[in-house]
Amino acid sequence: MNKLQLKFDLNDYVEKAVTLLPQILAFVTRDDQFQCKDLELTVSQLRFLKAVNDLGEAGMRSISDALSIAPPSATMTADGLVSAGLISRRDDPSDRRVVLVTLTPKGKNLMRRFLDAKRSRWREIMESLSESDRKTLISTLKQILSLLEKTEKVSAR
């Protein structure tokens, strides 16, 4: 195989990735939007709850950083979630400038329902793949994530 052929094949894969990944992300986003309707949340509120669920008790700065949003936007989202009884806030005893956020039992239950529905959806997808394809998919997704994290760190410099 010559270099020209290799280059063409790589460009073809790049084009396929550029086309397919947004389509996949659109499906995932639509699933989240349908879940939001069922759970009576906005997408921003769901993303916030997912971040708190992933981080555990966390400061507002950590949450806003995880979501790549401005702290005032995180605070506005948190206000609605506190009112809905899904999260609680408290001052950090070691630093009074920091407000810690955690899921309430109601918030944990809601996240459990959301994640159960998400797992069910992905179980349907995975069942239609062979064991070999499942392993390849997960391995490839891990590699892509690792590469994206590395390139993000380089870009941030």
C-alpha positions in Angstrom: 0.0 0.0 0.0 1.5 3.3 -1.0 1.4 6.6 1.0 -1.3 8.1 -1.2 -3.6 5.2 -0.6 -3.0 5.3 3.2 -3.7 9.0 3.2 -6.9 8.6 1.3 -8.1 5.9 3.7 -7.3 8.1 6.7 -9.2 11.0 5.2 -12.1 8.7 4.5 -12.2 7.6 8.1 -11.9 11.2 9.3 -14.9 12.1 7.1 -16.9 9.2 8.4 -16.1 10.2 12.0 -17.0 13.8 11.3 -20.3 12.7 9.9 -21.2 9.9 12.3 -20.2 11.3 15.7 -22.6 14.3 15.6 -25.4 12.0 14.5 -24.7 9.7 17.5 -24.4 12.7 19.9 -27.8 14.0 18.5 -29.5 10.7 19.4 -27.9 10.7 22.9 -29.0 14.4 23.4 -32.5 13.6 22.3 -32.7 10.7 24.7 -31.7 13.1 27.5 -34.3 15.6 26.4 -37.0 13.0 26.4 -35.9 11.9 29.9 -36.0 15.6 31.0 -39.6 15.8 30.0 -40.4 12.7 31.9 -38.5 13.9 35.0 -39.8 17.5 34.6 -36.3 19.0 34.3 -34.6 21.3 31.9 -31.5 19.9 30.1 -29.3 22.3 32.2 -30.8 21.0 35.4 -30.2 17.4 34.3 -26.6 18.2 33.4 -26.1 19.8 36.8 -27.6 16.9 38.7 -25.4 14.5 36.7 -22.3 16.5 37.6 -23.2 16.5 41.3 -24.0 12.8 41.1 -20.6 12.1 39.5 -18.6 14.5 41.8 -20.4 13.7 45.0 -20.5 16.6 47.4 -18.8 19.4 45.5 -18.3 23.2 45.5 -20.1 25.3 43.0 -16.8 26.2 41.3 -16.0 22.5 40.7 -19.5 22.0 39.3 -19.4 25.0 37.0 -15.9 23.9 35.8 -17.2 20.3 35.2 -20.1 21.8 33.1 -18.0 24.4 31.4 -20.4 27.1 32.5 -20.0 30.4 34.3 -20.4 30.3 38.1 -23.5 32.6 38.0 -25.2 30.2 35.6 -24.5 27.3 37.9 -25.9 29.3 40.8 -29.1 30.0 38.9 -29.5 26.3 38.0 -28.8 25.3 41.6 -31.5 27.7 42.9 -34.2 25.9 40.9 -32.9 22.5 42.0 -32.8 23.6 45.7 -36.4 24.8 45.3 -37.4 21.5 43.8 -35.8 19.6 46.7 -33.3 17.8 44.5 -30.1 19.3 45.9 -29.0 20.9 49.1 -26.4 23.6 49.7 -24.3 24.3 52.8 -21.2 26.4 53.6 -17.9 24.6 53.6 -16.8 24.6 57.3 -13.1 24.9 56.2 -13.7 27.8 53.8 -16.8 30.0 54.3 -16.4 31.4 50.7 -17.2 27.9 49.3 -20.7 26.5 49.0 -21.0 22.8 48.9 -23.8 21.0 47.0 -25.0 17.5 47.4 -28.0 15.5 46.1 -30.9 15.1 48.4 -32.6 11.7 48.8 -35.2 12.9 46.2 -32.3 14.0 43.9 -30.6 10.6 44.3 -33.9 8.8 43.5 -34.4 10.9 40.4 -30.8 10.3 39.2 -31.2 6.6 39.9 -34.4 6.6 37.6 -32.5 8.6 34.9 -29.5 6.2 35.0 -31.7 3.1 35.0 -33.5 4.4 31.9 -30.2 5.2 30.2 -28.8 1.8 31.1 -31.9 0.1 29.7 -31.5 2.1 26.4 -27.9 1.1 26.1 -28.6 -2.5 27.0 -31.0 -2.7 24.0 -28.2 -1.3 21.8 -25.5 -3.6 23.2 -27.7 -6.7 22.9 -27.8 -6.2 19.1 -23.9 -6.3 18.9 -21.7 -9.4 19.1 -19.5 -9.8 22.1 -16.5 -9.0 20.0 -18.1 -5.8 18.7 -19.0 -4.8 22.3 -15.4 -5.2 23.4 -14.2 -3.3 20.3 -16.7 -0.5 20.9 -15.8 0.0 24.5 -12.1 -0.2 23.8 -12.3 2.3 21.0 -14.5 4.7 23.0 -11.9 4.6 25.8 -9.1 5.3 23.3 -11.0 8.2 21.8 -11.7 9.7 25.3 -8.1 9.4 26.3 -7.0 11.1 23.1 -9.5 13.9 23.5 -8.4 14.4 27.1 -4.7 14.6 26.0 -5.5 17.1 23.2 -7.6 19.2 25.5 -4.8 19.5 27.9 -2.4 20.5 25.1 -4.9 23.1 23.8 -5.4 24.5 27.3 -1.7 25.4 27.6 
